[in-house]
Amino acid sequence: MSTDPTAETPLRALPTRRVDGVHIVRETGQSWLDGSEEILFERMTTSGLPLDSLSDELFATATNWPEQYHLSPSRANVLRALDLPSDAVVLEIGAGCGAITRYLGERCASVDALEPTLARARVAAARTAELPHVRVFNAEVADLPQVPAYDLVVVVGVLEYVGSGKDDTTPYVEFLSALRGVLRPGGRLVLAIENRMGVKYLAGAPEDHSGEVFHSVEGYREDGPARTFSRRRLLELARLAGYRDARALGAFPDYKLTRLVFDDALLCHSRELAVQIPRFPSPDWATPRPALVDEGRLWAQLVDAGAAGELANSLVLVAQAGGGTDDVEPEGLWPAERLAVYFSMRRRRPFQVLKRVDLVDEVVTVTSVLLGHGEADGLRVLPYSEPAVDGTSLVDKLLREPERLPELVGVWARLLEGRAKESSEGTPVDVLPHNVHFVDGVGRFIDDEWRSDAISLNEAKLRGAVLLARDLSQVRPLRVWRAASVTALAVEIARHAGVKTDADGIRKALDREAEFQARVGGGKPGSEAYATTREVVRVELGRQFSTPQPDVAPERVWEAGQRAQQEAIEARDLLFETGRQLEAARAELDRQPTVRLARAFHAAVSQARRVARGGLRRMSRG
């Protein structure tokens, strides 16, 4: 690390002109735009909203996908997962609109950010204007003085564009080599990119850049606008560029809005966390995927087969610059005991947490760390550290043995009652049935972090009852649970938990749930974000309770094709039948008096037309 992180870097010593806070090294002519830049610049400079990397107030102003991408607090998670040194001098390549630049400025001593598109550089400079140790440059890698001046170089979502989608190693190696040239001895490169072989692509998700299904997994048979790499190939590029000690971590759902960053060791030490922490299906950013395979089930099978390490949706490369003396100690961006880091998404700033999964004395331990202050509007989220539980969840037990519903709900209720007696911070409102896991037949809670002074123990039980009823009705028909409706199932679960209620009580519990979710992930009560979130959750819960949809796999592409083919055959046969009936009517015309013949003929034609219309409708659906 630098002994004087505030010292001028060679880039800062270059002659520049300043426009809207951006230091322009030269006119690059680049224009990577998504149409949000002018709106975001105005918002950064005039809204008066907090601009920090966890700003849920800023994120609440997003009205479309580009704005959500640039403003989401989750944008910096791919770097939050790493232990960045606070005294590091950092170079960021491809700052975009400054989401990651802002986080780097909050975490590190000095940041130089390069962005070749001036319109985007203006937004990044505006978002970091209150951080004097951050400087945004309108420039490209070719403009960098080849002087080892940085402890850390960060490259997120850039490498895939370097070669313009061509299958030529040279531009990628030259790019990485140029970045190695500006790293001090022992300095680190952190680079995030999509995995060409990511499980979402194997499951049929369109490639993020071309929008073509299987484009990357088939090796880019035709060049696209960008080119991503497998993990093995990415490590090879780092080696060819002169880096050492390179490792590639996995990320889900990707590096863009990251929930999970993990090391391969997680797959060996905690199969349950490796399968359950990612959320599936992964988002399709370009176009919806065809129904081919269940991505979550595929991932679980890959974990079990020992093949998942190569198939995370995104890769996070951490590599060290060579050169210098051998006694330079590499910085611990990813400690040896670290298995994974994951985040609870879509929470307001006070409730944001980071969860580390570490292997401590051969025990997998989950530690929840507050990123916000942890308390607001009658709710508080607690930090904790607990051993990970690789057991069977209460919900899984119920799915296997539905007749045990009264017994297992009773186990959950007793555990909740015991936890409530132990708690001095308020009612435990997140001690839910799906958080009960059984090891050697004994139930225990995981992930108990929420407390509230405004919710009673019975209301906490009702919350568990309505959420369990919702979840069970989504995966099994109501007849399995011997209930006439989801509401009736919730009433029965509440009864087994020791709470007497009725349909009106369940309706009130659903309203409380909508309010709870709005407080956690919407906004301050009374705000527009709070009201909007509450209404969205209320409508969705109402839909789930009124029209339960058991877990039926979507119709696969080949199944749809077979159905269309069969309907086309049926339509053809119906048309043949129409012709046969017309021929019969004509034959009858030759043998019968005129009036009877006309009636018979018109009746046959009318029937034939009805049959034909039905056949054509089937053909159009196919």
N, C-alpha and C positions, 0 to 999 in steps of 0.2 A: 504493500500500500504506500501511497505517497506520504511523505513527511510534511508536505505543504500542499494540501488539496486545493487551496484557493489560488495557487500559482497559475499564471497564464499558460494555456496550452498553445502549441504551435498553430493550431487552427485559429485560435483567438487572436494570434498575432498577424494574421493575414489582413490585407486591406479589404474593407467591405463598405458597402453603403447600407443604411438602415431604413427599412420600410415597415411600419406597423409592428415594430419590435423584432423584426426578422433581420438578421445579418446576411445580406446577399453577397456571396462570394463572386458569382457570375450568373448570367442568365442561362439556365440549363435547358430551357425549351420543353421541359417535361410538363405533362398535364394529366396526371392520374386523378380524375375527379368522379364523384358519385352524385353531385348535385346538392349536397348538404353544406358545402363549405361556407358560402356567404351567410346562410342562416345561423350556422354555428358561431361564426366570427362575431356576428351581432349579439348573439346570446351571451358569449363569453365577455363581451365588452360593455354590455348595457343592462343585463338582467339583474345584477346585484346578488345573484345566487352564489352559494359556496361552490368553488371550482375544484376542490380537493378530489382525490381519486376515489373516495367513498361517497361522493355526493349523490345521495338519492334524490335530493331536490333538483339537481341538474338533470338526472336521468328521467325524472317525472315529466320533463318538457319534451321528451322524444316522441315524435308522431309517426315515424316510419322506421324501416329496418336500418338504413344508413345512420340515422341519428341514434338509434338504440346501440348500434355497434360502436360508435365513437364515444357515447356517454355512459355506457354501462359500467358500474363499479367492477364487474367481473372481468373487464378487459385487461386489467393488470394482474389478475390472479396467476397467470402463467409465470410471472416474476415474483409475486408475493410468496409463492411456494418455495422460493430459494432464500437462503440466508445471505442476502447481499450485504457486504461490509459497509458500515456507515461512513467510513472515511475514503471510500473509493472515488476515483476520478473516472467518469463513465463517458463513453461515446455510444450514442444510439444512431443506428442506421435505419432510415425510413420512419421518421417520427409520425407521419400521418397527421391526424388532428390532435395529437398530444395526450391521448389517454395514458399511454405507458410512460411518456416523457414526464407527465405530472407525477406519477408514482416514483419514478427514479429520482426526481427532484426532492420528493418528501423523504426519501430513504438514504440518499447518497450525498457526498460532500460537494461534488462538482459534476455537472452534466453538460456535454456538448451534443446537440441533437441535429442530425442532418435530415433534411426533407427536400427532395428535388422539385416538388410542385409548390410554387409560391403560395397559391391559395390555401393549401393545407398548412404550410409553414406558418402563415398568419394566424390560423386557429391555434396551432400548438404554442406559438409565442404568447397569444392572448391568455391561454389557459395556465401558463406558467409565469405570467408577468409578475406575480407577487413573490417569486422565488429568484432572488438576484444571482444565485450560483448556477442557474440554468440559462443556457444560451442556445437559441435556435438559429440554424444556418440554412439558407437556401443554397444547396450545393450537392455534389455527388461524391462518391468514393474516390473518383479520380482526382478530386480537388484536395484530398487530404495530404498534408505533408507527411512523408514516410519517416516519421520520427516516433520512437516508442514512448508514448506520453500517457497511455491509459491503463488503468488496472482492470477495466472491464469494458468489453464491446458487446452491445446488445443488438440483435438482428431478429425482428419478429415479423414474419410474413413477407419477406423480401427475396430470399434466395431463389424461390420458385420462379421469379420473373427475370432473373439475371441473364439466362440464356435464351430468352424469348421463346421458350418452349422447345428448343432444339435439343436433339440427342447428341450433344457434344460436351465432353467433360471440361474442356479448356476454360470457358468463361467462368464456370463455377469455381474451379480451382484457383484461377487468377483473382477472383473476387475475394475468396477466403484468404488467400495469401496476402493480398493488400491489407486486409484487416489484421492479420497476424503481425504485419510490419509496424502497426501503430500501438501494439500491446507491449507493455513493459515485461521484462523477464518474469515468468510466473503468472502473468496476467491471464484472464479468462475470457473466452468467447462463450456467449449464451445465444443460441439460435433456435427459433421455433419455426416449424414448418409442418404442413400436412404430411401424413404418411401415405405413400402411394398404395400401400397394401392395408390400409385401415379397415377395421371390421365393418364399418358402415358402408365402405365401397364394396366389400365382399358381399354384403347383404343387399346390394342393388342401389344404394344412394348415388345420384348423379355426381360426377366429379365436380368439385366446387368451382373450378375455373372454366371448364368447357361445357358443363351441364350434361355430359354424355355418360350414360350408364356403362360401367366397366372400362372406362377409358384408361384409367391409370393401372388397374390390376391386369389389363391385357398388354401393358407395356407401351402405351401411347402409340398405337399402330399408325396414327396420324398426329403430327405435331399440333399442339393446342396453344393457347395464349400463355400457358405456364407449364412447368414440369416439376413434379415432386419426386421424392425418392423413398425407397425402402430404408429401413434402419441400417441394414448392412451397407447399402450404397452411401448413405449419408456419412457413416463412420469412415468409409473409404475415402470420400472427398476430403474430410478433415485430415486424414493421414497424408494424402497427397499434397495438401496445402501446408504441411509442416507442423501440425498440432500434435500434441501428445496427451496421454491420459484422457482420451475422449470417451464420453459415455452418452448414451441417448436414453433419456427418460421418456415414459409414455404420458399422454394427456388425453382426457375426455371432458366434454364431448369433442373438443379440439383445443387449439391454442387461442382461439378467438374469444370465447366466453367460457373460461376454463372452470370446471368443477373439481377435477382430480388431476394431480401429477403424481406419478408413481415410478418406483424402481422395480425391476424384475423380481427382486426378493419378496415383494408383497405377494406375488403369485404362489410362492413356495410356502410362506409362513402364515397366510390367512386367506384361504380360498373364499371364505364368506365375504370378507371385505372387498376382495378383488371383483367379486360378482355383483355385490349389492351397491357399492358406492357409485359406479357409473349409472346414469339414467338413460334408459333406452325406450324408443328408438332415438338415436342422435338426430339433432335438427338437420333438415335439408335446407341449406341456405339458398340454393338456386331454384330448383324445381322439385316437386314431390317425387319420391321414388316409386317404382312399380312394386307390387306386393310379391316378393320372392321368398323371403325367409324372415323369421323373427330374429332381429339383431341381438336382443338380449339373450335368447336361448343359444344362439350361435356363439356369443361371447363366452357363456358358461361352459359350453362344450370345448371351446378352444383353451380355456383355463384348465379344465380337467385333462385335456390331452397334452398339456405342456407346451402349446404352440402360441399362446396369447402374447408373449413378450414381444414378438415381431409385428403385432397387428393392432396396436393402439391407433386411434384415429389421427393423432398428431404426435410429433416427436419434439423433444426439447434437448438439443445438443449442448453439452457442457464440455469444453475442451480447453487445454492449457497451451499457451504459447511456448515454444521451445526456446533454446538459447539461454544465455546467462549462466550462472553457476548452479551446480547441482544441489546446493544447500538452500535454494529458494523454496520455502514451504508453500504448497498450493493452498489457496484459500478454501475454506470449507463451505462452498455454496450448497452442497448437499451432504450433510454429515453421514458418516459411515453407518450409524444406527438407523437412519431414516428409511422407512419403507414407502411412505406416501404422505402427501398433504392434500386435504380436500376442503371444500368450502360449502357452506349453506347458502344457496343462491336466493336471490330476490328478497332480501331482507332490507329493512331500513338501516341507515347508518348505525344507530345505537345498538342494534342487535347483530351486526356482522361478526362472524367468528371464523377462525382458521383452525382446522383440526389436523394435528400431526399424528402420524402412525409410526411409532418407533419400536425397534426390537431391543428391549432392555433386559439383560440377564435371561435371554432366551424366552422372554414373555412379550407378546405383542401388546403394546400399550397405546391407547388413544388419548390424546391430550387436546382439550378445547381451549383456545386462546382468544380472548376478546379483542376484536379490532376496533369496536366502538366502546362507549362507556358502559353499555350493558343494561341500561334502565331508562324507560320512558313510558308515560301514559298508563301507569299501573301495571306494567309488565317488566320483568327483569330476566335476563339470561345469565346463567352462572357458568363460570369456567369449571372444568373438571379434568381429572386424569383417572382412567380406569383401564383394567385389562380388557382386551377385545374378547368377545364371546363368539366362538365358532360352535354354535348349537343349532337347535331347531326352533324356529319362531312359533309363537302361539298360532298365528294365522296358518302356517303350513300344517301344524298339527290338526287344526280344524278342517282344512281341506281334505286331509286324509281320513279323518274320523269325525264327520259332522255330528254324530250322536253325542260327542263329548262337549258340545257347546255349553251346557249348564256348568259342568265341572271346570272347564278351562276359563270361562268368564269369572267364575268364583275365585280361581287362583289369581287372576289379574286384579280383581277387586280387593282381595286381601293384601296383595303387594302394594297397591295404591294406598290403601288405608295405613299400612305400616310406614310407607314413605312420608305420608302427610303428617303423621305423628312426629317423625324425626325432623321435619323441616321447620326451621325458624324464619325462613325468608318469604313464606307465603304458601299457597296451595300449589302443589305440583300439577301443572295443567298439561304437561306433555308426557306424562306417564301413561301411555296408551297401550292397547293390546298388541299392536304390531311391534312395540318396543320390548315385549317380553320374550325372552329366549330361554330354552330349556337345555341344560347340560346335565347329563346323567339323571334325567327326570326331575330336576329341580329348576324352577323358574326364577329368573332374575331380570332386572331391567337393564337396558342399555340406553345411552344418549339421553339421560334425564337432565335437562338444562333449563326449563322454563318454570317461572314462578309468578303468581299473581295474588294480590290482596283482594281483588274484586270478584274472584270466582270461588264458590264454595266447593267442598268435597263432593257433594252430590252433583253439582254442575260439571265438575271434572269427570265424574263417572258417566254422566249423560253425554259429554263430549266423546269419550271413548266408545260409548254405545252407538252413537250415530255414525262415527267414522268406521267402526268395525262392520256395522250393518251395510254401509255403503260399499266397503271393500269386498265383503263376502258376496254381495249381490252382483258385483261386477265379474266374478269369476265362476260362480255356480248359480244355476236356476234357483228361484225362490223355493221351489218344492223340496229341494235338498235340505233347506233349513226349516221346512214345514211352516212357512209364513205366507200369508196372502199378499203382503206388500213389503217394501223396504221399511216403511214406517212401523208396521207390525213387528218386523224382525228387530228393529231398534228398541221397541217397547219391551220385547221379550229379553233382549240382552240386558237392558237396564234392570229388569226384574231379577235376573240372575246375579246382577251386581249389587242388589239390595236397594234399588231405587224404584219406587212405584210411580209410573207416569202414564200418559196417554198420548194420542196423536197431537193434541195441542202442545203438550210438553216437548215432544220431539220437534215440532215446528219452531218453538222458542229456542231449543238447543241449536237448531240449524241457523237461526238468526244470530245467536251468540258466536257460532263458529265463523260466520261471515265477518262479524265485527272483529273477532280475534285475528283472522287472516289479514284484515285491512290494517289493523294496528301493527302487525309484524312486517308486512310487505307493501303496504299502500302508502300511508302518510299519517301525519298527526290528525287525530279526530277533529272534524270540522273542515279539513282541507278537501280540495277537489279530488286529490289522489286517493284519499281515504274513502270518500263517497263512491268513487268509480270502482275501486277494488272491492269494496263491500258488495256493491250491486253485482259485479261480475261473479264473485264467489257465491252469492245468494242464488243467482240464476242457475249457475252450474250445479250447485247442490240440489236445487229443486228439480233440475232435469234428471240428475242421477237417482233421486228418490222416486220420481214419477215414472221413469222409463229405464229400469235396470237393464243393462246389456251384458249378459254373461260373456266371458272371455272366449269369443269365437274368432278363430284366425281369419284374417281378411282373405278374400278369394285370390288365390295365386294367379299369376299371369297365364300359366299354362292351363289352369282350370277354367279361366275365363275364355281362353281360346277354344278349349274343348266344348264348353257350353255354347259358344257362338256357332261352332261348326254343327253341333247337333240341332240347334234351332234352325240353322239354314237348311239342313236336310229335311226337317219337319215342314218348313215352309215350302220347299220344293215338292214334297209329297202332297201337300195340300193343294198346290197349284195343279199338279197332275190330276188330282181328284176333281178339281173344278172342270178341267177339260173333259174328263170322262162323263161328268154329269151333263155338260153341254151337248156332247155327242149323243147321249141317250135321249135328250130332249128333242134333238133334230130327227132322230130315228122315229120317235113317237109321232112327230109331226107328219111323217109320211104315212102313218097308219090310222090316225084318228081324225074325227071331224074338226073343223077349223077352230070353233070356240074352245073345245076341250084342249085342243093342241096349244092354243095361245096361252091358256091359263097354266098348263103344265110347263110350257117353255119359260114363261116369265117367273114362275115359282122356282124353277131350276136355276135360272140366271141370278135371281136374288140371293138364293142360298150360296151359289158359287162365289158371288161377289163378297158376301160376308166372310166366307172361308178365306178368300184371297187376301182381303184386308188384314185378317189376323195373321196370315203368313208373312205379309210384307212388314207388319209391325215387328214380328220376331226377327226378321232379317235386318231391319234397321237397328234394333238393339244390339245385334251381334256385330 
